[in-house]
Every structure is written in structure tokens, then in C-alpha cells.
Amino acid sequence: MNAMTYRGYAARIEYDADDRIFVGRLAGIKDIAVFHGTTVDELETAFHETVDHYLEVSARTGRPAQKPYSGRVLLRLDPETHAAMAVAAELSGVSLNQWAVSTLKEAVQH
């Protein structure tokens, strides 16, 4: 995964072969915030400046900065999958929520 994180914000990074630069875009928000750099150090500095500027502008204008995600997820599952998850959680000795969080964290780390 080509990503960077700073102050709770994540950015997706791509390489633009035509311009020979790295281009980043804040992920998980609807506002458009893009930055670029020719080296990893430049890219990281531009990312930090972009997040800081985004938060400063939001505070100055009174328009709340969008947060990447609330931490709440609603899933619609078939009853069989829901039941299998509940059993797996019970067998693990944790709540369904704890089991799902642990399982999802493990999945995204791979």
C-alpha cells in the first residue's frame, strides 16, 4: 500500500511518470487536498503542510474539518455469516464487536 499518515489523516500516494513526481491526495474526506514532491522527503513535508493548512483554514473559516472516519461501521450480512461471526466471537471469549475489530485489523495489516 502506498500511503502516508499524519495527524489522523491518511494520503494515497501515486507516481506520475510524465512529470516525474510523487502525487498525494488526502483519503477519506470529500474535500480535495492534493500535494506533490520529487523526493520522499519533499512529499512528506508537503503532506504535513497540506494537512496543517487544511486544519488552519477550517479553523479560520469556522467550517469544521472533515474527519477521515468516525470509527463506526454498519455492515449488512446474511444471517448465516452473522451467526458464524457470533459463534467465532463466543468461542474466542470476546464480544462480536471485539472479534470483528480484531479480525478486520488483522486483515488490513496484510
Disulfide bonds with the S-S distance in Angstrom:
none
